[in-house]
Amino acid sequence: MKKCPSCGANIEGLQGKCPYCGSTFEGMKAGSSMEKLAKAIEKATRECKERYANAVVEMEKAKAQSNRKASIWDENHVYDDTDEVVAGIIRNFPVPNTKTDLIEFILALKPKTQGFDADEVKDAYFAKYKECLGKARYLFPDDGDIVHLLEANEQKGLKKMSPSGRIMVYWLIGIVGIMLLFGILALLFL
């Protein structure tokens, strides 16, 4: 529960505007959600890189000390998990409730979902982007700014898929195309 800053009515926590007086809840929490996400990603990236560098140093020390210890350490056991950690942070980051923060968040996420290269981080951004669009649709169904934003960001066809999904479709199309080509060639030369 929260109080409406305009009329003082008690409002459910998820609502983006007061059902009694119609005022939207702006600036109720200081700081941009996107800034908070960027700081969390930066911190996690730094920690992952440090952990990976320390593990590599320990592996090299073990290899230098004896062959027996070196067999314990394998490059496969030391890997950089930065992408996994960052993707987890993105997926679990709370979506903002205020109209301004939500619009800013959606607009900042959109470019991070573009492109054809698939990776875990891009897929996480895409999932968070879709979650934000759904929340905006739920919280502000009649708001002109949100409706315009949703219409501008509606996706069609392959763009609705995550980057990994699009790559799979392109591979399948390519394989079917090659099979058709070989079928045609086989018919021509038989």
N, C-alpha and C positions, 0 to 999 in steps of 0.2 A: 504494500500500500504506500501511496505517496499523496501529498497534498497539492492541489492545483494552486499555482502561484497567483492566479487572478482572482478566483472566487473562494478558495480555501476548502473546496470539497475534497473528500477522500476518494482517491482514484486507484484502480487496480494498477499494479506495477508495470504491466506490459503495454498499457494504452499510451498512444502518442499524442492524444489531445483530450481535453476535458469534455465528457459527454454532457455536462451541465451548461458550461458557458462557451464551449467551442474553441478555447484558446489552445494553441499547440505548445508543447513543452520543449522549449529551446534553452540550451545552455545550462541545463540543470546539473550537469557534471562537467567539471573543468577538464580541458584537455581533449584533443582529437583522438578518436579511436584508432585512426590509421597511424598516428604518431606512436601510440602505445603498442600497436602491433609491430611497427618497425623497430622500436626499441627492444621488444621481447625477442624478435628474430635476430637482431644484432647481438644481443647478449648470448643467446643460445649458440649462434654461429661461432662467436669467439670462444665459448666454453668447449664446444665440440672440437674446434681446431686445436685448442690447447691440449685436450685429452688425447687426440690422435697423435699430436707431436710427441707428447710424453710417452705414449705407448710405443711409438717407433724408436725413441731413444732407449727405452727399456729393452726392446727386442734386440737392438744393436748391441747393447751391453751384454745381454745373455749370450748372444752369438760369439762375442769376443771372449767371454770367460771360458766357455767349454762347448764342445760339440754336443754333449748330452743335453745341456740346457737349451742349446740352439734348436734341437729337435722339438722341444716343447713349444718354442715360438715359431709361428708360421705366419707368413704375410696374410694368409686368409683369416687369421684370428685378429689381426690389427687392420681395421678399416675405418674410414671416415663416415660416420653416421649423421653428418650434418643435414643432409636432405631429409632423412627420416624424421629427425627432431624438429626441423623447421616446418615440415608438412603437418606434423602433429600440433604444433603451436597454432598454425593457421586454422586447422580444422576445429580446434577447441576454443578459439578466441571468441569471446562473446560479441554478438551482433548488437550495435547500438540501438537504442530505443527512440532517441530524439530525431526529428525529421532532418535537421541540418546535418547531424553526424551520419545518419543513415545515407543521405544523398551523397555526402562526401566519401563515405566508405565505398558505396557502389561505384562511383566514378573513379575512385583510385584502384579498385579491384579489377575493373574491366580490362585495362591494358595488360594486366598480369596474366590474363586468361587467353590472350591472343597468340597466334603462331601455330606451327605444325609440329614443333619439337615437343615430345611428350616427356614429362618427368614427374616425379612424385610431388614436387612443390607446385608446379603449374596445375596439376590435377586438384591439389588442395585449394589453391586460389579459386579455381573454377567452382568447386563445391561450395566454398564460402560465398562466392558471388551469387550463385543460385539461391542459397539460403537467405541472403540479404534481399534479393528481389521478392522472394516469398514473404518475408517479414514486412517489407514495405507495402506489399499488396494487402496484407492482413491489417496492419496498423493504420494505414492511411488510404482506405479504399476509395474515398470521394475527394481526396486532395488533388487539385489540378496539377501541381508541380510533380507529385509522385506519379500520377497517371501518365503525364507527359514523359517522365523519365522511364517508366515501365514500357511505354509504347516505343520509345527510342531504343530501348535495350532488348526488345523482344527479338528472339533469335529464331531462325528457320533452318530446317534441314540439318546438315552436318554440324553447323555451328552450335546446335543444342548439345552436342556430345562433348565430352571432355577431350582434351588433346590426345590422350591415349586411345580413346574410342575412335577418333577420326583417323588416326594412323592405321588402326586395325581395318577399318573400312577401305582405306586406300590400298592396303596390302591385298585384301580380298579381291578388290576390283582388278588390281594388277595381275593376280594369279589367274583369275577367270579370263582376263584378256589374253594372257600368254597361252592358256589352254585352248582358247578359241583359235588363236593364230596357228598353233600347231595342228589343230584339227583341220583347218582350211588348207594348210600346206600339205598335210597327209592326203587329203582328198584330191588335190591338184596333181600330186606326183604318183598316185596309184593307178 
